[in-house]
Amino acid sequence: MPRRSSTRYFRNRSAHDLPPVPVRAQAQPGVDSTEAEPGGMTRRRAIASGAIAALLLMLVLSVRWVGQPERVAGLILGELGQSLGLEITSSGSSQYRLRGSPMLLVRDLDVREPGASTALLTAERVYLSLPWSTIRERGADLTVQRVELDAPQLDLAALQRWRATRPPAVEVRIPTLQDGLEIVRGRVIGDGWSIDGLMLSLPFLAPDAAVKAHLVARLRSGQTTAPLDLRVALTRPSFDAGLGAVGTATVATASWRMPMRLKLGGRLHDGDDGLGLDRFRIGAHARYIAGQSQSPFVYGLAGQLRFREGRLTIAPLGLAVRGRDTIPTLDARGAFAWQGDIALDLDGALARWPQAWPALPPPIGQSSSALPFVLGYRGSANLAGDTALQLRRDATRFDGRFQLPDVLAWIDAAAGGTPLPPIDGRLTTPSLEISGATLQGVEITFEDSPEVGG
């Protein structure tokens, strides 16, 4: 009975009227009794708090690490270098941005083979911007927003040594450059020559789209320079694409210069015999300027152009020149090579003896026959080296050697100077008329000796 009345009492009271009931935990098998104690709860909270603190500490350290652009740049450049078999470092200040389009900027870039004393590529500044989609695709999508290089310097010999160590590429993937490529103050170092002041503007690049670019540079070989300004176009960014260019160039030495407006074209080539152009052709309107004299002419050149191991060749080569004044009209075939110095071999014919040259004595000068010639030049790019020449007209033959600047100066001063050209050689002819006398079986030896006591 008391039990039933007690039950009714609890049913008639609300939960707020109940007195607090002490609870004592019961130990369970396999459970540490301390975990069930209030002290155990405190320990678990302490462990959780410690884990959270450690996580926060790691987060703070990570933020501080990511907040140091040099570390981020070093990680990215290190990964890139490892994939290419190169040491890629940056000793200057770096920047990066993750908001919007991710961007990385590094300064004082140095790229070289491990342990090499010569850098393959250096640059004062490299800027790279690419969309998040490229990062998420991890290289499956090669879309880049923009690339900029300030004062890059490329060493061709070091580049060729590195290329020789790389496995043959199965496929060359062309990236998409949405906002293009910009190079300023670039330099290319070759064997005995260089390209300075290189500026390249490429507004857009895509694997299947035509390419248009603006190129400004100065070619230097010894004391000879050739500044050029070209508008370049490719049918597509591929090693078998068609190439065309129009613009201006000027070959200049200490004694003469030759400005020209030119057009060139061909098809890109990349093979075991080097990089180059198949069906290479160039045409130009030019002027030869020495002192106060100017000689306009046009020329066309065609052949197979190759560049390998620092040597530029055009072989076979076809050449046509249509000149006035001191520049002859000629057609020839041969070969050209350049690696610091020039090697040129031509076999052709002068259409006629230029009127500005000193007149040939009769009967040689009275003939209207073409003058077949064989020419060989070995020397510097200013054409001051030795030129070997074989020249024929009918039964008359000349074999000699000369320096072109001396001969051109002699032609300019022929009216008041020495009647004999500054050449070494021998002339043979069946007959020769001098001062009204006819000489038979003539053989003349020329010797270009310096004046004595003069």
C-alpha positions in Angstrom: 0.0 0.0 0.0 2.7 2.6 0.9 4.3 1.8 -2.4 1.2 2.6 -4.4 0.7 6.0 -2.7 4.4 6.8 -3.4 3.8 6.0 -7.0 0.9 8.4 -7.2 3.0 11.1 -5.6 5.5 11.0 -8.4 2.9 11.0 -11.1 1.3 14.1 -9.7 4.5 16.2 -9.4 6.3 17.9 -12.2 9.9 17.4 -13.3 10.8 20.9 -11.9 9.6 19.8 -8.4 11.8 16.7 -8.2 14.8 16.9 -5.9 18.2 16.2 -7.4 19.1 12.5 -7.4 22.8 11.6 -7.0 24.0 9.3 -9.8 26.9 6.9 -9.2 28.5 5.3 -12.2 28.8 1.6 -12.3 32.0 0.1 -13.5 31.7 -2.0 -16.6 34.0 -4.8 -17.7 36.7 -3.7 -20.1 36.2 0.0 -19.3 38.7 2.0 -17.3 36.8 3.3 -14.3 38.7 6.6 -14.5 37.0 7.4 -17.8 33.6 7.2 -16.1 34.8 9.5 -13.3 34.5 13.3 -13.6 38.3 13.3 -13.5 38.4 11.1 -16.7 36.1 13.6 -18.5 38.6 16.3 -17.7 41.4 14.3 -19.2 39.5 13.6 -22.4 38.8 17.3 -22.7 42.5 18.1 -22.1 43.5 15.6 -24.8 41.0 17.1 -27.2 42.1 20.6 -26.4 45.7 19.6 -27.0 44.9 18.1 -30.4 43.0 21.2 -31.3 45.9 23.4 -30.2 48.4 21.3 -32.2 46.1 21.5 -35.2 45.9 25.3 -34.8 49.7 25.5 -34.4 50.2 23.4 -37.6 47.7 25.7 -39.4 49.5 28.8 -38.2 52.9 27.4 -39.3 51.4 26.4 -42.6 50.0 29.9 -43.2 53.3 31.4 -42.2 55.1 29.0 -44.6 52.6 29.7 -47.4 53.0 33.4 -46.6 56.7 33.2 -47.6 56.6 33.3 -51.5 60.2 32.2 -51.8 59.3 28.8 -50.2 56.3 28.4 -52.5 58.4 29.3 -55.5 61.2 27.0 -54.5 58.8 24.1 -54.1 57.3 24.7 -57.6 60.6 25.2 -59.3 62.1 22.2 -57.6 59.2 20.0 -58.8 59.5 21.4 -62.3 63.3 20.9 -62.4 63.0 17.3 -61.2 60.7 16.5 -64.0 63.1 18.0 -66.6 66.3 16.8 -65.1 67.4 20.4 -64.4 68.3 22.5 -61.4 65.9 25.4 -61.4 66.4 28.0 -58.7 65.4 31.6 -57.9 67.6 33.8 -55.8 65.5 37.0 -56.0 62.2 37.9 -54.3 59.1 36.0 -55.4 55.4 36.7 -55.3 52.3 34.6 -55.9 48.6 35.1 -55.9 45.7 32.6 -55.4 42.7 34.9 -55.7 41.2 35.2 -59.2 43.7 33.7 -61.7 46.7 32.1 -59.8 49.9 33.9 -60.5 53.6 33.1 -59.8 56.4 35.7 -60.2 60.1 34.8 -59.6 63.2 36.9 -60.0 66.8 36.0 -60.7 65.9 32.6 -62.3 68.7 30.2 -63.0 68.3 27.0 -65.0 71.1 24.5 -65.5 72.0 20.9 -65.7 72.9 19.4 -62.2 76.6 20.3 -61.5 77.0 22.4 -64.7 79.1 25.5 -64.6 77.1 27.3 -67.3 73.5 28.1 -67.0 71.2 27.0 -69.7 68.8 29.9 -69.1 68.7 32.9 -66.8 66.1 35.6 -66.4 65.7 38.7 -64.3 62.0 38.1 -64.0 59.5 35.4 -64.9 55.8 35.9 -64.6 53.3 33.1 -65.0 49.5 33.3 -64.7 47.2 30.4 -65.3 43.5 29.5 -64.6 42.4 27.2 -61.8 41.1 24.7 -64.3 44.7 24.0 -65.4 45.7 23.4 -61.8 42.8 21.1 -61.1 43.5 19.1 -64.3 47.2 18.7 -63.2 48.6 19.2 -66.7 45.8 17.4 -68.7 44.7 20.9 -69.7 47.7 23.1 -70.8 45.9 26.4 -70.7 48.0 29.4 -69.5 46.8 32.9 -69.2 50.0 34.8 -69.7 53.8 34.4 -69.7 56.4 37.2 -69.4 60.2 37.1 -69.3 62.4 40.0 -68.6 66.1 39.8 -69.7 66.2 36.1 -70.4 69.6 34.8 -71.6 69.7 31.4 -73.4 73.0 29.6 -74.0 72.6 27.4 -77.1 75.5 25.1 -76.4 74.2 24.3 -72.9 70.7 23.8 -74.4 72.0 21.4 -76.9 73.9 19.4 -74.2 70.7 19.1 -72.2 68.6 18.1 -75.2 71.1 15.3 -75.9 70.4 13.8 -72.5 66.6 13.8 -72.9 64.7 10.8 -74.2 63.1 11.4 -77.6 59.7 13.1 -77.3 56.8 11.0 -78.4 54.5 14.0 -78.6 55.1 17.8 -78.3 52.1 19.3 -76.5 51.4 22.9 -77.4 49.9 25.0 -74.6 47.2 27.6 -75.1 48.4 31.1 -74.1 45.2 33.1 -73.7 46.9 36.5 -73.2 50.1 35.5 -75.0 53.8 35.7 -74.4 56.0 38.8 -73.9 59.9 38.8 -73.9 61.9 41.9 -73.4 65.7 42.5 -73.4 66.4 38.9 -74.3 69.8 37.4 -75.4 70.8 34.3 -77.2 74.5 33.2 -77.0 75.9 31.1 -79.8 79.4 30.1 -80.8 81.2 33.4 -81.8 77.9 35.2 -82.2 74.9 36.5 -80.2 71.4 37.9 -80.5 71.0 40.9 -78.3 68.1 43.2 -77.5 65.6 40.5 -78.2 61.9 41.5 -77.9 59.1 39.1 -78.8 55.4 39.8 -78.6 53.0 36.9 -79.2 49.4 38.0 -78.5 47.9 34.5 -78.6 48.8 30.9 -79.0 46.7 27.7 -79.4 47.5 24.2 -80.8 45.3 24.5 -83.9 45.4 28.3 -84.6 47.7 30.4 -86.8 50.4 32.2 -85.0 51.4 35.9 -85.4 54.3 37.6 -83.6 56.5 40.7 -83.7 60.2 40.1 -83.3 62.9 42.7 -82.8 66.6 41.8 -82.2 70.2 42.6 -83.1 72.5 39.9 -84.5 76.1 40.4 -83.6 79.2 38.6 -85.0 82.5 40.2 -84.2 82.3 43.9 -85.3 79.4 43.1 -87.6 75.8 43.8 -86.5 72.5 43.2 -88.1 69.5 44.8 -86.3 66.1 43.4 -87.6 62.4 44.1 -87.1 60.1 41.3 -88.4 56.5 40.4 -88.4 56.3 36.6 -88.3 53.4 34.2 -89.0 53.1 30.5 -88.7 50.2 28.4 -90.1 50.1 26.6 -86.8 52.5 25.9 -83.8 54.1 22.8 -85.2 57.5 21.6 -86.5 56.1 21.1 -90.0 54.2 24.4 -90.2 54.7 27.0 -92.9 56.5 30.2 -91.8 56.5 33.6 -93.3 58.1 36.9 -92.3 58.3 40.5 -93.6 60.3 43.4 -92.2 63.6 45.2 -92.2 67.2 44.4 -91.5 70.5 46.2 -91.8 73.9 44.5 -92.0 76.5 47.0 -90.7 80.3 47.0 -90.4 82.9 49.7 -89.7 83.2 50.6 -93.4 79.9 49.8 -95.0 76.2 49.0 -94.3 73.4 47.4 -96.2 69.8 48.2 -95.2 67.1 46.0 -96.7 63.4 45.4 -96.8 62.9 41.6 -97.0 60.4 38.8 -97.2 61.2 35.2 -96.2 59.4 31.9 -96.0 59.7 28.2 -95.7 58.5 25.1 -93.8 59.8 24.4 -90.3 62.0 21.3 -89.9 63.2 19.3 -86.8 65.2 16.2 -87.5 68.5 14.4 -86.9 70.2 17.0 -89.2 69.1 19.9 -86.9 66.5 22.6 -86.8 65.7 24.6 -89.9 63.6 25.5 -92.8 62.8 23.4 -95.9 62.2 25.2 -99.1 63.7 28.3 -97.5 63.5 31.5 -99.6 64.3 35.1 -99.1 63.9 38.2 -101.3 65.0 41.7 -100.5 65.4 45.2 -101.8 68.7 46.4 -100.5 71.3 49.2 -100.8 75.0 49.0 -100.4 76.3 52.1 -98.7 80.0 52.9 -98.3 80.9 56.5 -97.5 79.0 58.8 -99.8 78.2 56.1 -102.4 75.0 54.1 -102.6 74.3 51.1 -104.8 70.7 49.7 -104.9 70.0 46.2 -105.8 67.6 43.3 -105.3 68.4 39.7 -104.5 66.7 36.4 -104.1 68.0 33.3 -102.2 66.6 29.8 -101.8 67.8 26.5 -100.4 67.6 24.2 -97.4 68.4 25.9 -94.1 69.7 24.0 -91.1 71.0 24.9 -87.7 72.9 22.2 -85.8 75.6 22.3 -83.0 76.0 26.1 -83.5 76.5 26.0 -87.2 74.0 27.5 -89.7 74.1 26.1 -93.3 72.1 26.7 -96.5 72.9 23.9 -98.9 72.1 23.6 -101.7 71.8 27.3 -102.3 70.5 29.3 -105.2 71.3 33.0 -105.6 70.1 35.7 -108.0 71.3 39.3 -107.8 70.0 42.2 -110.0 72.3 45.1 -109.4 73.0 48.6 -110.6 76.2 50.8 -110.5 78.9 48.7 -108.7 76.6 45.7 -107.9 76.7 43.1 -110.7 73.8 41.1 -112.1 74.4 37.4 -111.6 72.9 34.0 -111.0 74.7 31.2 -109.1 74.4 28.0 -107.1 76.5 26.9 -104.2 76.5 26.6 -100.4 76.7 28.8 -97.4 77.8 28.1 -93.8 78.2 30.4 -90.8 79.6 29.6 -87.3 81.2 32.9 -86.3 83.0 33.1 -89.6 81.5 32.7 -93.1 82.2 30.0 -95.7 80.6 30.7 -99.1 81.0 28.9 -102.4 79.3 30.0 -105.6 79.4 28.8 -109.2 77.6 31.0 -111.6 77.8 33.7 -114.2 77.8 37.5 -114.4 75.3 38.6 -117.0 77.5 41.6 -118.0 80.4 43.6 -116.7 79.0 46.5 -114.6 79.4 49.9 -116.2 80.6 51.4 -112.9 83.6 49.1 -112.9 86.8 50.1 -114.8 86.4 49.2 -118.4 88.1 46.0 -119.7 90.5 46.4 -122.6 89.5 45.0 -126.0 88.8 42.5 -127.2 87.6 41.3 -123.8 85.6 44.4 -123.1 84.0 44.3 -126.6 82.5 40.8 -126.0 78.8 40.6 -124.9 79.2 37.0 -123.6 78.4 36.2 -120.0 81.3 35.8 -117.5 81.1 32.4 -115.8 82.7 32.5 -112.4 83.6 30.4 -109.4 83.9 32.2 -106.0 85.0 31.0 -102.6 85.0 33.2 -99.5 86.4 32.3 -96.0 86.4 34.9 -93.3 84.5 37.2 -91.0 81.0 38.4 -91.5 82.2 41.9 -92.6 83.4 40.2 -95.9 87.0 41.5 -95.3 88.4 38.0 -95.5 90.1 36.4 -98.6 87.9 35.8 -101.6 89.1 33.4 -104.3 87.8 34.1 -107.8 87.9 32.4 -111.2 86.4 34.4 -114.0 86.1 33.6 -117.7 85.0 35.3 -120.9 85.3 33.4 -124.1 89.0 32.3 -124.1 90.1 34.8 -121.4 90.6 33.4 -117.9 91.4 35.1 -114.6 92.4 33.3 -111.3 93.0 35.5 -108.3 92.4 36.4 -104.7 91.3 39.7 -103.2 89.6 41.4 -100.2 86.2 42.8 -101.2 86.4 46.2 -99.3 89.7 47.0 -101.0 88.4 46.2 -104.4 85.2 48.3 -103.8 87.3 51.2 -102.6 89.5 50.9 -105.7 86.4 50.9 -107.9 85.1 54.1 -106.2 88.5 55.8 -106.7 89.3 54.4 -110.1 89.1 57.7 -111.9 92.0 59.2 -110.0 93.7 56.2 -108.5 95.9 53.4 -109.6 94.8 51.6 -112.8 95.6 48.2 -111.3 93.1 46.6 -108.9 94.3 45.5 -105.4 94.3 41.8 -106.3 96.7 38.9 -106.5 96.3 36.6 -109.5 97.0 35.8 -113.1 95.2 36.7 -116.3 95.6 34.7 -119.6 94.1 35.7 -122.9 94.8 34.9 -126.6 95.0 38.6 -127.5 94.9 42.0 -125.8 94.8 45.6 -127.2 96.7 48.2 -125.2 97.3 51.8 -126.5 96.5 50.6 -130.1 98.9 47.7 -129.9 97.6 44.1 -130.1 99.4 41.6 -127.9 99.2 37.9 -128.6 99.3 35.1 -126.1 99.2 37.4 -123.1 99.8 36.3 -119.5 99.6 39.0 -116.8 100.4 38.5 -113.1 98.9 40.8 -110.5 100.5 41.3 -107.1 98.9 43.4 -104.4 102.0 44.5 -102.5 102.1 47.3 -100.0 103.8 50.5 -101.1 107.4 50.8 -100.0 108.5 53.9 -98.2 105.0 55.4 -98.7 
